[in-house]
Amino acid sequence: MKPPYPQELDEALKDGCHGKVAAHEYAQILEDPALTADFVRTRLESKRRWFAAHRAECAPRAGESWQELVLRVMYQDNLGIEVPRDGVVVYSDENLLIVDWQSWCPILMYCAHKGQPTVPVCSVLYQMQFQCLLSLVLPGAYFTRDYSRLRPGSSCCREIIFYENRA
């Protein structure tokens, strides 16, 4: 599905957003390199502040796998989303965690209402901040998204984390 999005999706997002409103004009930010840099810098600092304020809760718990740590800290504690309520782990092994998320998303809502594609917003404005937080929580781990599986063109947003524990 490509922008502009159908009226049915727009109405479903209005119903599902519980009165939350997107605060950023992403198209303007993406057009201006200085605004892009400022936005990314602000989001990175926000993730660093969040980590500093929650450092104790970000430590691995006894018997907790790296995947459980990531799901707990990055998603549940930081974003308020969790498996299985908001997503499903589609693959997990010693080095990979792949999760399909279907949670409410302010970026998706904004893009649908503005007729803007989600890929540039997620890849340019939000990818780096998640990598930043992941690096603080689990040094040496890498975050990406499968941009061919990103809503609204897909039923979910697929996120992939690679970690090679060398300890």
C-alpha positions as CSV (number, residue, x, y, z in Angstrom):
1,M,0.0,0.0,0.0
2,K,1.4,3.4,-1.0
3,P,0.4,6.9,0.1
4,P,-2.1,8.4,0.1
5,Y,-3.6,5.7,2.3
6,P,-7.2,4.6,1.9
7,Q,-9.9,6.2,4.0
8,E,-10.5,2.9,5.8
9,L,-6.9,2.8,7.2
10,D,-7.2,6.5,8.1
11,E,-10.4,5.9,10.1
12,A,-8.9,2.7,11.8
13,L,-5.9,4.7,12.9
14,K,-8.1,7.5,14.3
15,D,-10.0,4.9,16.3
16,G,-6.9,3.1,17.4
17,C,-4.8,6.0,18.5
18,H,-6.7,6.8,21.7
19,G,-6.5,10.5,21.2
20,K,-2.7,10.6,20.8
21,V,-1.5,13.1,18.2
22,A,1.8,13.0,16.3
23,A,3.9,16.1,17.2
24,H,6.4,16.3,14.3
25,E,6.2,17.5,10.7
26,Y,8.4,14.7,9.3
27,A,8.3,15.9,5.7
28,Q,9.8,19.3,6.7
29,I,12.4,17.7,8.9
30,L,13.5,15.3,6.1
31,E,13.8,18.1,3.5
32,D,16.2,20.2,5.6
33,P,19.5,18.6,6.6
34,A,19.9,20.9,9.6
35,L,16.5,20.0,10.9
36,T,17.2,16.3,10.2
37,A,20.5,16.6,12.2
38,D,18.8,18.4,15.0
39,F,15.9,15.9,15.2
40,V,18.3,12.9,15.2
41,R,20.6,14.6,17.8
42,T,17.6,15.3,20.1
43,R,16.3,11.7,19.8
44,L,19.7,10.3,20.5
45,E,20.0,12.5,23.6
46,S,16.6,11.4,24.7
47,K,17.6,7.7,24.6
48,R,20.8,8.4,26.4
49,R,18.9,10.3,29.2
50,W,16.4,7.5,29.4
51,F,19.1,4.9,29.8
52,A,20.9,7.0,32.5
53,A,17.7,7.3,34.4
54,H,16.9,3.5,34.2
55,R,20.4,2.1,34.2
56,A,19.7,-0.2,37.2
57,E,16.7,-1.7,35.5
58,C,18.7,-2.2,32.3
59,A,21.0,-4.7,33.9
60,P,20.5,-8.4,32.9
61,R,18.6,-10.4,35.5
62,A,19.8,-13.8,36.7
63,G,19.1,-16.4,34.1
64,E,17.9,-13.8,31.6
65,S,18.9,-14.4,27.9
66,W,20.1,-11.5,25.9
67,Q,16.9,-11.8,23.9
68,E,14.8,-11.5,27.0
69,L,16.9,-8.5,28.1
70,V,16.2,-6.8,24.8
71,L,12.5,-7.5,24.9
72,R,12.2,-6.3,28.4
73,V,14.3,-3.2,28.3
74,M,14.1,-1.9,24.7
75,Y,10.5,-2.7,24.1
76,Q,8.6,-3.2,27.3
77,D,10.3,-0.7,29.6
78,N,11.3,1.9,26.9
79,L,8.4,1.7,24.4
80,G,5.7,0.1,26.5
81,I,5.1,-2.7,24.0
82,E,5.6,-6.4,24.6
83,V,5.4,-9.9,23.2
84,P,2.8,-11.5,22.8
85,R,0.4,-8.6,23.3
86,D,1.9,-6.3,20.6
87,G,4.1,-8.6,18.6
88,V,5.4,-12.0,18.0
89,V,9.0,-13.4,18.0
90,V,9.3,-15.0,14.6
91,Y,12.8,-16.2,15.0
92,S,15.3,-16.5,17.8
93,D,18.7,-18.3,18.1
94,E,22.0,-17.7,19.8
95,N,22.7,-14.6,17.5
96,L,19.4,-13.4,16.2
97,L,16.1,-12.0,17.5
98,I,13.4,-11.2,14.9
99,V,10.1,-9.7,16.0
100,D,7.1,-8.7,14.0
101,W,5.4,-5.8,15.8
102,Q,1.7,-4.8,15.3
103,S,1.5,-2.3,18.2
104,W,0.0,1.1,17.9
105,C,2.6,3.4,16.4
106,P,2.6,7.2,16.4
107,I,4.9,7.3,13.3
108,L,2.5,5.0,11.3
109,M,-0.5,7.2,12.4
110,Y,1.2,10.4,11.4
111,C,2.4,9.1,8.1
112,A,-1.1,7.7,7.3
113,H,-2.8,11.0,8.1
114,K,-0.2,13.0,6.1
115,G,0.0,10.6,3.2
116,Q,3.7,10.2,3.8
117,P,5.6,6.9,3.3
118,T,6.9,5.4,6.6
119,V,10.2,4.1,5.3
120,P,12.1,7.4,5.1
121,V,10.8,8.5,8.5
122,C,11.7,5.2,10.2
123,S,15.0,4.7,8.5
124,V,16.4,8.2,8.7
125,L,14.8,9.7,11.8
126,Y,14.3,6.7,14.1
127,Q,16.7,3.9,13.2
128,M,19.8,5.5,14.8
129,Q,18.1,6.1,18.2
130,F,17.2,2.5,18.6
131,Q,20.7,1.4,17.7
132,C,22.0,3.9,20.3
133,L,19.8,2.6,23.1
134,L,20.6,-1.0,22.1
135,S,24.3,-0.3,22.2
136,L,23.9,1.1,25.7
137,V,21.8,-1.9,26.9
138,L,23.7,-4.6,25.1
139,P,27.1,-3.4,23.7
140,G,28.0,-5.1,20.5
141,A,24.4,-5.7,19.4
142,Y,23.1,-4.4,16.1
143,F,19.5,-3.2,15.2
144,T,17.8,-3.0,11.9
145,R,14.4,-3.3,10.3
146,D,13.3,-5.2,7.3
147,Y,12.1,-2.3,5.3
148,S,10.2,-4.5,2.9
149,R,8.0,-5.5,5.9
150,L,7.0,-2.2,7.3
151,R,3.5,-1.0,7.9
152,P,1.2,0.0,6.2
153,G,2.5,-2.0,3.3
154,S,2.9,-5.1,5.5
155,S,0.8,-6.4,8.3
156,C,3.6,-5.8,10.8
157,C,6.9,-4.0,11.3
158,R,9.8,-6.5,11.4
159,E,12.7,-5.7,13.6
160,I,16.0,-7.6,13.7
161,I,18.7,-7.7,16.3
162,F,22.0,-9.5,15.9
163,Y,24.3,-10.2,18.9
164,E,27.3,-12.3,19.1
165,N,28.1,-12.8,22.7
166,R,31.9,-13.2,22.9
167,A,32.1,-13.3,26.7
